[in-house]
Amino acid sequence: MGREQLLADVFVDLAAACCGDGFDVGGYLERFALRCVQLLDVSAAGVLCAPPGEKLRPAAASEADPAFTGLLATSPLEGPVRESYRTDAPIGPVDLLHATDRWPRFAKTALAAGYRFAGAVPLTWRGRPDGSLLLLRTTDPLPERDVRLGQALAHVVAAALCHQESLTSYRRVNDQLRTALRSRVTIEQAKGFLAHHMGVSLQEAFEAMRGHARSHSRLLRDVARDVLERGLIPEP
């Protein structure tokens, strides 16, 4: 498969994977890391994310090696990922042999794990930073064109995450709205039933239900449901 075809397949794969129900963020980010290794010919890739109001932390890795896992754990504290996330700009590729002053802990850990060059690109969409992608090579720095390609992939992933967040929020609001509407219908029906049964006004029936809910520490909708389903008659 030529690189152009591989590139097209990767973009289609990442776009398609975020569609449909049952979206798995962890699985999606792991797929992203593996695809970066495949397309960019890097030795390893890791994704670190920072949900709104939270700190940067490892989210996915192309390797299960403990040394790489340790490197990801170091990345939120110093290194290209942290700088890329804070500046919202690509970092590197950097020769880690000459980065021991800049990133003492990260450079030492990466070199010990066998990596020589490191870089990172931010996961950002419409000005909102979500994290960074760490790219590592054992020999030769990542070409500038591949850094740009990695950034393009990161934008696709950040857009997918933003879309999923919006979709989840939309569904949650809709579910809450439907629940509220059902509750309101139940309460109105219970008011009518009580007003007729007790020979009082709708307002008086409502006050009776509300007083019962308060005195028994219950939700008004649950009291209304008991009125309709169990024949509960609150004291007026």
Buried (B, 14 or more C-beta within 10 A) or exposed (E): EEEEEEBEBBBEEBEEBBEEEEBEBEEBBBBBBBBBBBBBEBBBBBBBBBBEEEEBBBBBBBBEEEBBBBBBEBBBEBBBBBBBBEEBEBBBBBEBEEBEEBBEBBBBBBBEBBBBBBBBBBBBBEEEBBBBBBBBBEEEBBEEEBBEBBBEBBBBBBBBBBBBBEEEEEEEEEEEEEEEEEBEEBBEBBBEBBBEEBEBEEEBBBBBBBBBBEEEEEEBBEBBBBBBEEEBBBEE
